[in-house]
């Protein structure tokens, strides 16, 4: 089957890294232990505290890193590195108000600081505050090198993702197919088409050929990095509407990329529903019952869902968000706990997990032989070599499954550190499909139900 991983890297600026970059998780955990010991020796050493928080971030321990950096913000003149690290961690944990405040503090000192400018623009992107980006001074905007800024400016102050319900504030979209990936029917600017659901994608991806037929033209572009390290140009544009069952989104950002090569069986794929669409709602990918459920994202909606689901909850898994769309959560592989996985539902085929060579070494898994398979394709096209390996046990949160298959080759070695911290691999469809998964972007948690 096709490997359909949309590993599109839209980084949130440069990252503060430790003085000596670790190679593997074992190395970075040794650095964590050493940094903790230095801080124990002198708890007033601000440089030691900052270094400890940084290596905690690099290990994926975001909540612990945030607790360690917090005292540095109470100093009379906190360093720019401390404020930027705290802002980044606030962003990861969905505290966008605090991220905006801290990035703004840096920009007040240094209006052209590229890390703060990029972080602030990304915060506006996540909160649909496109007009706020347009109001930024030119000195701030000049520090941002992301196409998402050009996309936001192209809206001209118009609010994106305006929700229009046909009736009750809940829409159910039936899967046309569940395997190898969920396929649904959507309507884009009046054009019905088939789309897959992929949490590894950002905004709705519209087939570039269909976009041309609809007269949709890109306002920005970038080179995206996809499965196998393949690269392809991605356009960014806006469409008037995206309808999913009984709900319509108005003024919708889209990415433009060929999707018809991802066709699954009888379904020609004209688009991909990504994380940015799902986060407009309290969204449930209900694999066992073959449906996507979209509920209103409103204050208290997540808590109400938990209460209504009492007795059916398998686990509640905290998650973090990096960049535009990287959903990250902790898991385990063959008894190795504390790993950080990209929750990317778009890996089709028999594999439930994909990993680079560093993770295989850490888990004691031999690197498999690879070959270029004719039916392997990703967002950047085909032509990359893959192989499979056996997994004794794979976990996400407290949920575990045994005797699964992993994929090697879709994630090149540089994916391990690409985001400035270790990402041990991606966990995907053939793990997730055992449950219904509800994504609460206010509470920053995934709820797995039976």
C-alpha positions in Angstrom: 0.0 0.0 0.0 1.0 3.6 -0.3 3.0 5.4 2.3 1.1 8.6 2.6 3.0 10.6 5.2 2.7 14.3 5.0 5.9 15.3 6.9 5.7 19.0 5.9 8.2 20.9 8.0 7.1 24.5 8.8 9.5 25.2 11.7 8.8 27.9 14.3 12.1 29.7 13.9 15.6 28.8 15.0 16.0 26.9 18.2 18.3 27.3 21.2 20.3 24.1 21.3 22.6 22.7 24.0 26.3 23.4 23.6 27.0 19.8 22.5 24.3 18.3 20.4 23.5 14.8 21.5 23.3 12.1 18.8 20.7 9.7 20.3 18.1 9.6 23.1 20.6 7.8 25.3 23.0 10.7 24.8 20.4 13.4 25.6 19.2 11.6 28.7 22.8 11.5 29.9 22.9 15.3 29.3 19.6 15.7 31.3 21.1 13.8 34.2 24.3 15.9 34.1 22.4 19.2 33.8 20.2 18.2 36.8 23.3 17.5 38.9 24.8 20.9 38.1 21.6 22.6 39.2 21.5 20.6 42.4 25.0 21.8 43.2 23.9 25.4 42.9 20.1 26.1 42.5 20.8 29.8 42.1 22.9 29.2 38.9 20.7 30.7 36.2 22.8 29.4 33.4 22.6 25.9 34.8 18.8 26.2 35.1 18.5 27.4 31.5 20.7 24.6 30.3 18.7 22.1 32.2 15.4 23.4 30.8 16.9 23.3 27.3 18.0 19.7 27.4 14.7 18.7 28.9 13.1 20.2 25.9 15.4 18.3 23.6 14.4 15.1 25.3 10.7 15.9 24.8 9.9 16.6 28.5 8.1 19.8 27.7 6.1 20.2 30.9 9.2 19.7 33.1 11.2 22.1 30.9 8.5 24.7 31.3 8.5 24.3 35.1 12.3 24.7 35.2 12.4 27.9 33.1 9.6 29.6 34.9 11.7 31.0 37.8 14.0 32.7 35.3 11.1 34.8 34.1 10.7 36.3 37.6 14.2 37.8 37.5 14.4 41.7 37.1 15.8 41.3 33.6 15.3 37.8 32.3 17.6 36.9 29.4 16.2 36.8 25.9 17.1 33.1 25.6 15.0 32.3 28.8 12.0 34.3 27.5 12.2 32.7 24.0 12.5 29.2 25.5 9.5 29.9 27.8 7.5 31.2 24.9 8.3 28.2 22.8 7.2 25.9 25.6 4.0 27.9 26.1 3.2 27.4 22.4 3.9 23.7 22.6 1.4 23.3 25.5 -1.3 25.4 23.8 -0.9 28.4 26.2 -1.1 30.8 23.2 -1.9 33.9 25.4 1.3 33.4 27.3 3.3 32.7 24.1 2.0 35.9 22.6 2.9 37.9 25.7 6.4 36.5 25.8 7.2 36.8 22.1 5.8 40.4 22.4 8.2 41.1 25.2 11.2 40.1 23.1 9.9 42.1 20.1 9.5 45.2 22.4 13.3 44.9 23.1 14.3 43.8 19.6 11.6 44.4 16.9 13.5 42.4 14.3 14.2 39.3 16.4 13.4 36.5 13.9 12.7 33.8 16.5 10.2 36.0 18.3 8.7 37.3 15.1 8.2 33.8 13.7 6.8 32.6 17.0 4.3 35.4 17.2 3.1 34.9 13.7 2.8 31.2 14.3 0.7 31.9 17.4 -1.6 34.1 15.3 -1.8 31.3 12.8 -2.9 28.7 15.4 -5.5 31.1 16.9 -6.9 32.1 13.5 -5.9 35.7 14.3 -4.8 36.5 10.7 -5.7 40.1 11.0 -3.3 40.5 14.0 -0.5 39.4 11.7 -1.5 42.1 9.2 -1.2 44.7 11.9 2.4 43.8 12.8 5.0 46.5 12.0 7.1 45.9 9.0 10.2 45.6 11.2 8.6 42.5 12.8 7.2 41.0 9.6 10.6 41.3 7.9 12.0 38.7 10.4 9.5 36.0 9.3 10.4 33.7 6.5 7.4 31.5 6.5 4.9 31.3 3.6 2.1 31.1 6.2 2.6 34.9 6.8 2.0 35.6 3.1 -1.0 33.4 3.3 -2.4 35.2 6.3 -1.8 38.6 4.8 -3.6 37.5 1.6 -6.8 37.3 3.7 -6.9 41.1 4.0 -8.2 41.1 7.5 -11.0 38.6 6.7 -11.4 36.0 9.4 -10.6 32.4 8.3 -12.5 29.2 9.1 -15.8 30.8 9.8 -18.1 28.0 10.9 -21.7 27.6 9.5 -23.7 24.7 10.8 -26.6 23.3 8.8 -28.5 22.5 11.9 -27.4 21.0 15.2 -23.8 21.9 16.1 -22.6 18.5 15.3 -21.8 17.0 11.9 -21.2 13.3 11.1 -19.3 12.4 8.0 -19.4 8.7 7.1 -16.2 7.1 5.9 -16.4 5.8 2.4 -13.5 3.5 3.3 -11.6 3.0 6.6 -8.6 1.1 5.2 -6.0 1.7 4.2 -6.9 5.2 5.3 -10.2 6.9 6.1 -11.8 8.4 2.9 -14.7 10.9 3.1 -16.5 13.1 0.7 -16.1 16.9 1.0 -17.1 19.8 -1.1 -14.6 22.5 -2.0 -15.9 25.7 -3.5 -18.9 23.8 -4.8 -16.8 20.9 -6.2 -17.5 17.4 -4.6 -14.4 15.4 -4.1 -12.9 12.5 -2.1 -10.4 13.3 0.6 -8.4 11.3 3.1 -8.0 12.3 6.7 -4.4 12.8 7.7 -3.3 14.4 11.0 0.2 14.6 9.5 -1.0 17.4 7.2 -1.5 21.1 8.0 -4.4 22.9 6.4 -6.7 21.3 3.8 -4.6 20.0 0.9 -6.3 20.5 -2.4 -5.1 18.7 -5.5 -3.2 21.3 -7.6 -4.9 20.1 -10.8 -8.4 20.6 -9.3 -7.2 23.9 -7.9 -6.4 25.1 -11.4 -9.8 24.0 -12.6 -11.4 26.0 -9.8 -9.3 29.1 -10.5 -7.5 28.8 -7.2 -4.1 30.5 -7.5 -1.3 30.3 -4.9 -0.3 33.4 -3.0 2.8 31.8 -1.5 4.9 28.7 -1.9 7.7 26.7 -0.2 9.6 23.5 -0.7 8.1 20.9 1.6 9.8 17.8 3.0 7.8 14.6 2.9 8.2 10.9 3.4 11.5 9.5 2.5 13.1 13.0 2.6 11.4 13.7 -0.8 10.8 17.4 -1.5 8.1 19.1 -3.6 6.8 22.6 -4.0 3.7 23.4 -1.9 1.5 26.3 -2.8 -0.7 28.2 -0.4 -4.1 29.7 -1.3 -7.6 30.4 -0.1 -10.9 28.9 -1.1 -14.4 30.3 -0.4 -15.8 27.2 1.3 -15.1 23.7 2.5 -18.2 21.6 3.4 -18.0 18.4 5.5 -21.4 16.9 6.0 -23.6 19.3 7.9 -21.0 22.0 8.5 -19.3 24.4 6.2 -16.1 26.4 6.8 -16.0 29.8 5.0 -12.8 31.4 3.8 -10.5 28.4 4.2 -6.7 28.3 3.8 -5.5 25.5 1.6 -2.2 23.9 0.5 -1.8 23.0 -3.2 -0.1 19.7 -4.0 -0.8 16.8 -6.3 -3.0 14.3 -4.4 -4.4 12.1 -7.2 -1.2 9.9 -7.0 -2.4 9.0 -3.5 -5.6 7.4 -5.0 -6.7 4.4 -2.8 -8.6 1.7 -4.6 -11.7 3.0 -6.4 -11.4 6.4 -4.7 -9.5 9.2 -6.6 -8.2 11.5 -3.9 -8.7 15.1 -4.6 -7.8 16.5 -1.2 -6.5 15.8 2.4 -8.2 16.9 5.6 -5.4 18.0 7.9 -4.9 19.1 11.4 -5.8 22.8 10.8 -9.3 21.7 9.7 -9.7 19.3 12.6 -8.7 21.9 15.2 -11.7 24.1 14.2 -13.8 21.6 16.0 -13.9 19.0 18.8 -13.1 16.3 16.2 -13.5 12.6 16.6 -11.9 10.1 14.2 -14.1 7.1 15.0 -12.4 4.3 13.3 -14.5 1.4 14.7 -17.7 3.0 13.6 -16.4 4.5 10.3 -17.1 8.1 10.8 -15.7 11.6 11.4 -17.7 13.5 14.0 -17.3 17.3 14.2 -18.6 19.0 17.3 -18.5 22.7 18.1 -15.2 23.8 19.7 -16.5 25.9 22.5 -15.5 26.6 26.2 -16.1 23.5 28.2 -16.8 21.2 25.2 -13.9 18.9 26.0 -14.9 18.5 29.6 -18.5 17.8 28.6 -17.3 15.2 26.1 -15.3 13.5 28.9 -18.3 13.4 31.2 -20.6 12.0 28.5 -18.0 9.3 27.6 -17.7 8.0 31.2 -17.3 4.2 31.1 -16.1 4.2 27.5 -12.7 6.0 27.9 -9.7 3.8 27.1 -7.1 6.6 27.8 -6.7 10.4 27.8 -3.3 11.2 26.2 -1.8 14.7 26.5 -0.4 16.1 23.3 1.7 19.0 22.2 1.8 21.1 19.0 4.9 22.2 17.2 5.0 24.4 14.2 1.8 24.5 12.2 0.6 21.0 12.7 2.9 18.5 14.4 0.8 16.7 17.0 3.3 15.1 19.5 2.6 12.6 22.3 4.6 10.3 24.5 4.7 6.6 23.9 6.8 3.5 24.1 8.5 1.0 21.8 9.6 -2.5 22.9 9.9 -1.5 26.5 11.6 1.8 25.9 9.3 4.4 27.6 9.3 8.2 27.5 9.6 8.4 23.7 8.0 11.2 21.7 5.9 10.3 18.7 4.4 12.4 15.9 0.7 11.3 15.7 0.5 11.1 12.0 -2.6 9.2 10.9 -1.6 9.1 7.2 0.7 6.1 7.0 -1.1 3.6 4.9 -0.4 -0.1 4.6 0.5 -2.7 7.1 2.9 -0.6 9.3 1.6 1.0 12.5 4.8 3.0 13.1 7.6 4.6 11.3 11.0 5.3 12.7 14.5 6.6 11.7 17.6 4.5 12.4 18.4 6.3 15.7 15.2 5.0 17.2 15.7 1.5 16.0 19.2 1.5 17.6 17.8 2.8 20.9 15.1 0.1 20.9 17.5 -2.7 19.9 15.8 -3.3 16.5 18.0 -4.2 13.5 17.8 -1.9 10.5 15.9 -3.8 7.9 16.9 -4.2 4.3 15.2 -1.7 2.0 14.1 -1.5 -1.6 12.2 0.9 -3.8 8.7 -0.5 -4.1 6.6 0.6 -7.1 3.5 1.4 -5.0 5.3 3.5 -2.4 4.4 7.2 -2.6 4.3 10.2 -0.3 3.5 13.9 -0.5 6.8 14.4 -2.4 6.2 11.5 -4.8 7.7 8.0 -4.9 11.1 6.7 -5.5 12.4 6.2 -1.9 13.5 2.9 -0.4 11.6 1.3 2.5 11.7 -1.8 4.6 9.7 -3.3 7.5 10.6 -4.5 11.0 8.8 -6.4 13.7 7.5 -4.6 16.8 7.0 -6.6 20.0 5.1 -3.8 21.7 4.1 -0.3 20.8 2.4 2.2 23.1 0.7 5.6 23.0 0.0 7.0 26.5 -1.1 3.9 28.5 -2.5 2.1 25.5 -0.3 -0.7 24.1 -0.6 -3.2 21.2 1.7 -6.1 20.5 3.1 -7.9 17.4 2.9 -5.0 15.0 4.8 -4.0 11.9 7.0 -0.9 11.6 8.2 0.9 8.5 11.7 2.1 7.9 12.8 4.5 5.2 10.0 7.1 5.2 11.7 9.0 8.0 15.3 9.8 7.1 17.9 10.2 9.9 17.7 14.0 9.9 14.0 13.7 10.9 15.1 12.7 14.4 16.4 16.2 15.2 14.6 18.3 12.5 12.3 20.1 15.0 15.1 20.9 17.5 14.2 18.0 19.8 14.0 14.3 19.4 11.1 12.9 17.6 11.4 9.1 17.9 9.0 8.2 15.1 5.5 8.5 13.9 2.5 6.4 15.1 -0.2 6.0 12.7 -3.3 4.3 11.3 -2.8 0.7 12.2 -2.3 1.6 15.8 -5.0 4.3 16.0 -7.7 2.3 14.2 -8.6 0.3 17.3 -10.3 3.2 19.0 -12.2 6.4 18.3 -9.9 9.4 18.9 -11.2 12.8 19.9 -8.8 15.7 19.6 -9.4 18.5 22.1 -7.2 21.4 21.1 -8.3 23.5 24.0 -7.4 20.9 26.6 -4.4 19.6 24.5 -5.4 16.0 24.9 -6.5 13.1 22.8 -9.3 11.0 24.2 -9.4 7.3 23.1 -12.8 5.7 23.5 -14.2 2.2 22.8 
